[in-house]
Amino acid sequence: MNAPLANPSSVIVDANNNPIAIPPMPDYHARMVAYTSVAAIMLTGALYSSFPVWLGWLIPAALAWPHIAHYLTRHTRLSKSPTARQRMLALDCFLGGGFAGAIGLIAVPSLAVIIMLMFSCLILGGIRLWATGSLITAAGAATVLYLGSGVATSLQSGLALSVVSIIATGLHICLTAYYAHQQARALMNAKTQIQFQREQSIALSHKLSKYLSPQVWQSIFTGERDVRLETQRKKLSIFFSDIKGFTELSEEMEPEALTELLNNYFNEMSQVVFKHGGTIDKFVGDSIMIFFGDPTSRGQREDALACVSMAIEMRNHMKIMRQKWRSQGIKTPLEIRMGISTGYTTVGNFGAENRMDYTIIGKEVNLASRLESLADAGEILISYETFSLIKEKIMCRDKGEITVKGFGKPVPIFEVVDFRRDMGPNRSFLEHEHSGFAMYLDSDKIAEKDRRQILRALEDAAERLRQEEDIEQKISDSAH
């Protein structure tokens, strides 16, 4: 006849997986109140001759049972059972039904005991436990009625017995409701605490994501990857790039302006990397190291094609950035040079248990770095393995062979020209760059609404050049 609210086996934890204290319904005290109430009802019934005298032995039994139940649920195998409370409540229902049957179903005391039991069942297990408890209570009453003398000749109870029964029931319900309120308030506070910590964790995870590649960050926070020292062998496409002319520029510019320029460059290039699904390994000075194929892969061929496609877009985007830098007074011509290699590398977490770095090592990494250092300004050099995977869609030029440390034979290399679809008269872009003039036109990326403005700008520029050419021609003619 106790009314515990929460199963002791269920633990509520916060966003950091720390347990949150939720005050449990005190089984021992609740059962003490319930069975003391039953003992008071029995004593009153015995004093006013409402119950048979022989039932008097149930009074000490009712007072002793809470202590026995407490011992069973704390010091026996029952204490480890996740359904211990439900089992003890089911036993209480049978005992309560047996009491109602023993007193011959006298109305008020029987209803008082049944109400206390059903209230406890509803709070602990809802409708399902209430229905089960009702059947067990009925079974207990029927069993005792069958074994005993049956239903009492009069179901009415005296005034004193009725008053004691009502007071006992009210006391039990009030105590149960009080602890229910306490638990509900604690649960609401826990919910608020968990929500607050969750928002903090989300904000923190977004901050930490700035230090990790999106693919790595997602695999960690979704539980796909554990943060531990582990590596594996995978075939990846590795990319290296740096800015040719950056060293000379760093000697001319102030550190603050140079930092702003470099951060702008990295930000623009990172957008291109994420667009093609690359994993940024690190930024070193003006260099970028990227790889494709881990933690997610679309297949070796698609990874290699995505890597080279990214490099081509980076080269094209660099022309736009160079125009922007010129308008800001940076006259040093900055060009990007790139190297790409495809092959098996060791990828994973390297370092110590308390400080690790997600990166790759292997001779293919060294080859990509060497190709980048050999490339000319605006050039993309790739290994033969990469070439074999992308040659159907990318036009390349044979650049001969080079000797690389770690490779037993000379390594054939190729220069990326462009997408085959963009070669010839059907190409989507045009580019011209001369002193005082720079143009990069990609017709596939121009919105329909912007075409007229671009045409007008080109026509104005062409008309101005014609006018200046006519003036120069007249001056030349007059001079002769």
C-alpha positions as semicolon CSV with decimal commas, in nm:
position;residue;x (nm);y (nm);z (nm)
1;M;0,000;0,000;0,000
2;N;0,294;0,229;-0,056
3;A;0,309;0,463;-0,354
4;P;0,660;0,500;-0,492
5;L;0,677;0,720;-0,799
6;A;1,002;0,636;-0,968
7;N;1,166;0,305;-1,039
8;P;1,499;0,297;-0,853
9;S;1,662;0,128;-1,153
10;S;1,592;0,427;-1,378
11;V;1,856;0,697;-1,348
12;I;1,810;1,049;-1,483
13;V;2,132;1,205;-1,609
14;D;2,220;1,554;-1,729
15;A;2,387;1,653;-2,057
16;N;2,726;1,557;-1,913
17;N;2,598;1,209;-1,819
18;N;2,603;1,295;-1,449
19;P;2,312;1,161;-1,239
20;I;2,053;1,415;-1,124
21;A;1,908;1,361;-0,777
22;I;1,533;1,296;-0,791
23;P;1,382;1,237;-0,446
24;P;1,219;0,891;-0,450
25;M;0,894;0,811;-0,284
26;P;1,001;0,682;0,060
27;D;0,879;0,321;0,042
28;Y;0,941;0,246;0,406
29;H;0,762;0,551;0,543
30;A;0,476;0,530;0,295
31;R;0,421;0,163;0,374
32;M;0,443;0,241;0,747
33;V;0,168;0,502;0,715
34;A;-0,049;0,269;0,506
35;Y;-0,022;-0,035;0,733
36;T;-0,046;0,173;1,049
37;S;-0,371;0,310;0,905
38;V;-0,491;-0,046;0,846
39;A;-0,392;-0,140;1,203
40;A;-0,588;0,160;1,334
41;I;-0,891;0,053;1,131
42;M;-0,866;-0,302;1,263
43;L;-0,820;-0,184;1,622
44;T;-1,122;0,045;1,596
45;G;-1,330;-0,234;1,442
46;A;-1,226;-0,473;1,719
47;L;-1,305;-0,220;1,995
48;Y;-1,652;-0,153;1,852
49;S;-1,715;-0,521;1,774
50;S;-1,737;-0,455;1,401
51;F;-1,478;-0,727;1,326
52;P;-1,442;-1,078;1,466
53;V;-1,215;-1,095;1,770
54;W;-0,986;-1,354;1,610
55;L;-0,868;-1,087;1,357
56;G;-0,688;-0,907;1,638
57;W;-0,364;-1,091;1,556
58;L;-0,355;-0,902;1,223
59;I;-0,284;-0,576;1,409
60;P;0,073;-0,668;1,512
61;A;0,119;-0,834;1,171
62;A;0,023;-0,509;0,994
63;L;0,266;-0,312;1,210
64;A;0,548;-0,562;1,148
65;W;0,501;-0,607;0,772
66;P;0,656;-0,268;0,662
67;H;0,979;-0,362;0,843
68;I;0,981;-0,706;0,681
69;A;0,915;-0,555;0,335
70;H;1,192;-0,300;0,387
71;Y;1,438;-0,577;0,472
72;L;1,335;-0,783;0,169
73;T;1,377;-0,492;-0,074
74;R;1,715;-0,384;0,068
75;H;1,901;-0,698;0,176
76;T;1,788;-0,981;-0,051
77;R;1,805;-1,068;-0,420
78;L;1,478;-0,882;-0,460
79;S;1,669;-0,554;-0,412
80;K;1,844;-0,610;-0,748
81;S;1,524;-0,668;-0,938
82;P;1,411;-0,374;-1,158
83;T;1,049;-0,467;-1,083
84;A;1,090;-0,502;-0,705
85;R;0,853;-0,215;-0,626
86;Q;0,583;-0,345;-0,858
87;R;0,614;-0,692;-0,707
88;M;0,589;-0,562;-0,352
89;L;0,288;-0,348;-0,447
90;A;0,124;-0,652;-0,606
91;L;0,175;-0,838;-0,277
92;D;0,029;-0,538;-0,092
93;C;-0,277;-0,558;-0,320
94;F;-0,325;-0,926;-0,241
95;L;-0,289;-0,860;0,133
96;G;-0,525;-0,562;0,112
97;G;-0,782;-0,771;-0,075
98;G;-0,738;-1,043;0,184
99;F;-0,807;-0,791;0,462
100;A;-1,128;-0,677;0,288
101;G;-1,235;-1,039;0,256
102;A;-1,146;-1,113;0,619
103;I;-1,373;-0,836;0,747
104;G;-1,653;-0,961;0,523
105;L;-1,636;-0,667;0,278
106;I;-1,771;-0,418;0,529
107;A;-1,813;-0,112;0,307
108;V;-1,617;0,183;0,447
109;P;-1,301;0,010;0,577
110;S;-1,290;-0,214;0,269
111;L;-1,323;0,085;0,035
112;A;-1,062;0,275;0,238
113;V;-0,803;0,000;0,190
114;I;-0,893;-0,051;-0,177
115;I;-0,871;0,325;-0,249
116;M;-0,524;0,343;-0,091
117;L;-0,409;0,049;-0,301
118;M;-0,556;0,174;-0,629
119;F;-0,415;0,524;-0,574
120;S;-0,068;0,374;-0,525
121;C;-0,105;0,159;-0,839
122;L;-0,212;0,457;-1,051
123;I;0,081;0,669;-0,940
124;L;0,343;0,398;-0,973
125;G;0,237;0,227;-1,296
126;G;-0,059;0,406;-1,449
127;I;-0,369;0,233;-1,587
128;R;-0,188;-0,092;-1,659
129;L;-0,070;-0,144;-1,301
130;W;-0,406;-0,018;-1,173
131;A;-0,586;-0,287;-1,373
132;T;-0,342;-0,554;-1,260
133;G;-0,368;-0,439;-0,897
134;S;-0,747;-0,445;-0,917
135;L;-0,745;-0,807;-1,030
136;I;-0,494;-0,907;-0,762
137;T;-0,697;-0,725;-0,493
138;A;-1,015;-0,899;-0,609
139;A;-0,830;-1,232;-0,609
140;G;-0,710;-1,175;-0,252
141;A;-1,059;-1,084;-0,134
142;A;-1,216;-1,381;-0,313
143;T;-0,958;-1,622;-0,171
144;V;-1,018;-1,517;0,190
145;L;-1,395;-1,507;0,141
146;Y;-1,383;-1,858;0,003
147;L;-1,167;-1,989;0,286
148;G;-1,346;-1,788;0,556
149;S;-1,705;-1,738;0,658
150;G;-1,804;-1,528;0,357
151;V;-1,957;-1,184;0,336
152;A;-2,059;-1,012;0,661
153;T;-2,429;-1,009;0,749
154;S;-2,422;-0,628;0,752
155;L;-2,191;-0,426;0,528
156;Q;-2,252;-0,110;0,726
157;S;-1,987;0,013;0,969
158;G;-2,015;0,219;1,282
159;L;-1,946;0,594;1,292
160;A;-1,611;0,560;1,469
161;L;-1,488;0,294;1,226
162;S;-1,598;0,504;0,928
163;V;-1,428;0,819;1,063
164;V;-1,103;0,635;1,133
165;S;-1,113;0,471;0,789
166;I;-1,170;0,804;0,612
167;I;-0,897;0,981;0,815
168;A;-0,651;0,698;0,745
169;T;-0,727;0,706;0,371
170;G;-0,697;1,085;0,356
171;L;-0,367;1,078;0,546
172;H;-0,220;0,821;0,308
173;I;-0,340;1,006;-0,004
174;C;-0,211;1,341;0,124
175;L;0,130;1,195;0,204
176;T;0,149;1,028;-0,137
177;A;0,037;1,347;-0,314
178;Y;0,297;1,551;-0,124
179;Y;0,582;1,330;-0,237
180;A;0,435;1,318;-0,588
181;H;0,450;1,697;-0,591
182;Q;0,808;1,689;-0,467
183;Q;0,907;1,448;-0,741
184;A;0,725;1,644;-1,010
185;R;0,900;1,964;-0,906
186;A;1,238;1,787;-0,900
187;L;1,171;1,643;-1,244
188;M;1,084;1,986;-1,383
189;N;1,403;2,130;-1,236
190;A;1,599;1,840;-1,383
191;K;1,438;1,897;-1,722
192;T;1,530;2,266;-1,709
193;Q;1,885;2,179;-1,605
194;I;1,921;1,922;-1,881
195;Q;1,786;2,168;-2,142
196;F;2,027;2,438;-2,024
197;Q;2,323;2,201;-2,030
198;R;2,216;2,071;-2,370
199;E;2,212;2,423;-2,511
200;Q;2,554;2,483;-2,360
201;S;2,683;2,158;-2,510
202;I;2,547;2,249;-2,853
203;A;2,707;2,592;-2,837
204;L;3,035;2,438;-2,724
205;S;3,026;2,171;-2,994
206;H;2,973;2,438;-3,260
207;K;3,276;2,625;-3,126
208;L;3,484;2,307;-3,127
209;S;3,370;2,233;-3,483
210;K;3,579;2,531;-3,596
211;Y;3,889;2,331;-3,504
212;L;3,780;2,016;-3,689
213;S;3,680;1,929;-4,041
214;P;3,298;1,903;-4,067
215;Q;3,317;1,532;-4,157
216;V;3,537;1,454;-3,856
217;W;3,326;1,667;-3,623
218;Q;3,004;1,501;-3,739
219;S;3,145;1,148;-3,708
220;I;3,256;1,221;-3,350
221;F;2,939;1,390;-3,227
222;T;2,709;1,134;-3,389
223;G;2,900;0,851;-3,223
224;E;3,025;0,696;-3,550
225;R;3,386;0,745;-3,442
226;D;3,546;0,711;-3,099
227;V;3,800;0,965;-2,978
228;R;4,086;0,727;-2,915
229;L;4,424;0,645;-3,062
230;E;4,348;0,429;-3,364
231;T;4,450;0,424;-3,730
232;Q;4,367;0,235;-4,047
233;R;4,498;0,195;-4,400
234;K;4,284;0,357;-4,668
235;K;4,328;0,472;-5,025
236;L;4,296;0,849;-5,025
237;S;4,353;1,141;-5,258
238;I;4,586;1,394;-5,096
239;F;4,606;1,761;-5,190
240;F;4,869;2,024;-5,106
241;S;4,871;2,389;-5,209
242;D;5,053;2,711;-5,130
243;I;5,066;3,068;-5,261
244;K;5,354;3,153;-5,491
245;G;5,473;3,503;-5,413
246;F;5,346;3,503;-5,056
247;T;5,696;3,522;-4,905
248;E;5,774;3,837;-5,103
249;L;5,436;3,984;-5,008
250;S;5,495;3,916;-4,638
251;E;5,804;4,138;-4,653
252;E;5,602;4,427;-4,799
253;M;5,283;4,421;-4,590
254;E;5,217;4,490;-4,225
255;P;5,148;4,176;-4,018
256;E;4,788;4,278;-3,946
257;A;4,705;4,335;-4,313
258;L;4,885;4,017;-4,412
259;T;4,691;3,818;-4,152
260;E;4,362;3,957;-4,280
261;L;4,454;3,869;-4,639
262;L;4,558;3,516;-4,543
263;N;4,244;3,454;-4,336
264;N;4,030;3,577;-4,624
265;Y;4,213;3,341;-4,860
266;F;4,168;3,043;-4,626
267;N;3,801;3,126;-4,574
268;E;3,732;3,142;-4,948
269;M;3,923;2,823;-5,021
270;S;3,759;2,639;-4,732
271;Q;3,420;2,704;-4,889
272;V;3,543;2,538;-5,207
273;V;3,681;2,243;-5,007
274;F;3,353;2,184;-4,820
275;K;3,159;2,215;-5,146
276;H;3,351;1,918;-5,289
277;G;3,352;1,716;-4,965
278;G;3,719;1,738;-4,875
279;T;3,863;1,695;-4,525
280;I;4,093;1,981;-4,427
281;D;4,389;1,836;-4,242
282;K;4,575;2,153;-4,151
283;F;4,681;2,505;-4,244
284;V;5,056;2,565;-4,231
285;G;5,163;2,919;-4,313
286;D;5,007;2,983;-4,654
287;S;4,978;2,608;-4,729
288;I;4,668;2,387;-4,710
289;M;4,665;2,009;-4,671
290;I;4,343;1,830;-4,767
291;F;4,245;1,469;-4,828
292;F;3,947;1,287;-4,979
293;G;3,820;0,941;-4,883
294;D;3,796;0,962;-4,504
295;P;3,597;0,975;-4,279
296;T;3,345;0,950;-4,566
297;S;3,414;0,816;-4,913
298;R;3,222;0,806;-5,239
299;G;3,460;0,554;-5,393
300;Q;3,821;0,591;-5,507
301;R;3,736;0,727;-5,853
302;E;3,482;0,978;-5,726
303;D;3,713;1,090;-5,444
304;A;3,997;1,153;-5,689
305;L;3,766;1,337;-5,929
306;A;3,628;1,552;-5,646
307;C;3,984;1,637;-5,537
308;V;4,094;1,745;-5,886
309;S;3,765;1,928;-5,945
310;M;3,826;2,119;-5,622
311;A;4,177;2,210;-5,738
312;I;4,047;2,346;-6,070
313;E;3,783;2,555;-5,895
314;M;4,046;2,684;-5,650
315;R;4,265;2,791;-5,942
316;N;3,975;2,970;-6,109
317;H;3,862;3,129;-5,783
318;M;4,215;3,255;-5,721
319;K;4,181;3,476;-6,028
320;I;3,875;3,643;-5,879
321;M;4,054;3,694;-5,549
322;R;4,357;3,836;-5,726
323;Q;4,139;4,101;-5,891
324;K;3,994;4,189;-5,551
325;W;4,341;4,219;-5,399
326;R;4,452;4,444;-5,683
327;S;4,163;4,678;-5,607
328;Q;4,292;4,691;-5,249
329;G;4,637;4,801;-5,363
330;I;4,815;4,464;-5,352
331;K;5,022;4,461;-5,669
332;T;5,228;4,149;-5,603
333;P;5,085;3,877;-5,834
334;L;4,974;3,592;-5,609
335;E;4,930;3,252;-5,772
336;I;4,826;2,920;-5,624
337;R;5,019;2,603;-5,703
338;M;4,892;2,255;-5,620
339;G;4,995;1,892;-5,600
340;I;4,773;1,583;-5,581
341;S;4,856;1,219;-5,519
342;T;4,637;0,911;-5,473
343;G;4,736;0,599;-5,284
344;Y;4,725;0,405;-4,960
345;T;4,800;0,602;-4,642
346;T;4,761;0,554;-4,270
347;V;4,478;0,771;-4,143
348;G;4,342;0,819;-3,792
349;N;4,421;0,971;-3,454
350;F;4,791;1,018;-3,377
351;G;4,945;1,154;-3,059
352;A;4,879;1,094;-2,690
353;E;4,569;0,987;-2,501
354;N;4,513;1,343;-2,375
355;R;4,615;1,524;-2,695
356;M;4,570;1,377;-3,039
357;D;4,557;1,491;-3,399
358;Y;4,345;1,345;-3,677
359;T;4,577;1,327;-3,978
360;I;4,742;1,102;-4,239
361;I;5,095;0,975;-4,293
362;G;5,263;0,779;-4,571
363;K;5,473;0,814;-4,883
364;E;5,174;0,935;-5,088
365;V;5,154;1,236;-4,856
366;N;5,519;1,311;-4,928
367;L;5,457;1,272;-5,302
368;A;5,167;1,520;-5,299
369;S;5,381;1,769;-5,106
370;R;5,668;1,723;-5,353
371;L;5,435;1,775;-5,651
372;E;5,309;2,098;-5,497
373;S;5,665;2,228;-5,453
374;L;5,750;2,143;-5,816
375;A;5,439;2,306;-5,963
376;D;5,463;2,643;-6,132
377;A;5,230;2,931;-6,055
378;G;4,872;2,836;-6,139
379;E;4,973;2,475;-6,210
380;I;4,817;2,153;-6,079
381;L;5,048;1,850;-6,083
382;I;4,907;1,504;-6,018
383;S;5,049;1,152;-5,983
384;Y;4,989;0,873;-6,233
385;E;4,747;0,699;-5,992
386;T;4,533;1,011;-5,976
387;F;4,557;1,057;-6,355
388;S;4,435;0,702;-6,418
389;L;4,121;0,767;-6,212
390;I;4,020;1,104;-6,362
391;K;4,155;1,097;-6,719
392;E;3,814;1,029;-6,873
393;K;3,675;1,361;-6,749
394;I;3,985;1,575;-6,697
395;M;4,229;1,675;-6,973
396;C;4,588;1,632;-6,856
397;R;4,934;1,687;-7,004
398;D;5,225;1,447;-6,955
399;K;5,506;1,618;-6,761
400;G;5,756;1,333;-6,761
401;E;5,898;1,166;-6,451
402;I;6,050;1,279;-6,123
403;T;6,252;1,108;-5,853
404;V;6,090;1,109;-5,510
405;K;6,237;0,982;-5,184
406;G;6,060;0,664;-5,074
407;F;5,979;0,551;-5,430
408;G;6,209;0,296;-5,588
409;K;6,142;0,408;-5,946
410;P;6,090;0,750;-6,110
411;V;5,733;0,869;-6,070
412;P;5,538;0,980;-6,380
413;I;5,348;1,306;-6,327
414;F;5,084;1,498;-6,519
415;E;4,959;1,855;-6,535
416;V;4,585;1,919;-6,508
417;V;4,463;2,131;-6,799
418;D;4,086;2,148;-6,748
419;F;3,759;1,959;-6,764
420;R;3,714;1,798;-7,103
421;R;3,365;1,944;-7,122
422;D;3,514;2,293;-7,097
423;M;3,768;2,247;-7,373
424;G;3,719;2,386;-7,723
425;P;3,451;2,626;-7,848
426;N;3,185;2,496;-7,609
427;R;3,372;2,590;-7,293
428;S;3,169;2,779;-7,034
429;F;3,442;3,019;-6,924
430;L;3,674;3,279;-7,073
431;E;3,967;3,445;-6,903
432;H;4,212;3,718;-6,999
433;E;4,463;3,891;-6,778
434;H;4,693;4,174;-6,884
435;S;4,840;4,482;-6,723
436;G;4,544;4,705;-6,643
437;F;4,290;4,441;-6,746
438;A;4,161;4,120;-6,589
439;M;3,851;3,919;-6,683
440;Y;3,718;3,586;-6,568
441;L;3,383;3,486;-6,719
442;D;3,198;3,164;-6,631
443;S;2,872;3,167;-6,822
444;D;2,735;2,864;-6,633
445;K;2,742;3,057;-6,306
446;I;2,584;3,380;-6,433
447;A;2,220;3,428;-6,338
448;E;1,978;3,527;-6,613
449;K;1,893;3,855;-6,438
450;D;2,260;3,960;-6,435
451;R;2,336;3,898;-6,803
452;R;2,216;4,238;-6,928
453;Q;2,425;4,427;-6,671
454;I;2,735;4,223;-6,761
455;L;2,676;4,277;-7,133
456;R;2,633;4,650;-7,075
457;A;2,957;4,664;-6,873
458;L;3,147;4,475;-7,144
459;E;3,003;4,698;-7,417
460;D;3,098;5,013;-7,221
461;A;3,451;4,882;-7,170
462;A;3,483;4,789;-7,538
463;E;3,348;5,129;-7,649
464;R;3,593;5,311;-7,423
465;L;3,886;5,112;-7,561
466;R;3,772;5,187;-7,918
467;Q;3,748;5,558;-7,842
468;E;4,096;5,564;-7,692
469;E;4,228;5,366;-7,989
470;D;4,068;5,616;-8,233
471;I;4,223;5,910;-8,045
472;E;4,565;5,744;-8,054
473;Q;4,523;5,672;-8,425
474;K;4,435;6,038;-8,501
475;I;4,733;6,158;-8,302
476;S;4,954;5,914;-8,491
477;D;4,815;6,027;-8,829
478;S;4,861;6,399;-8,747
479;A;5,219;6,334;-8,641
480;H;5,299;6,189;-8,982
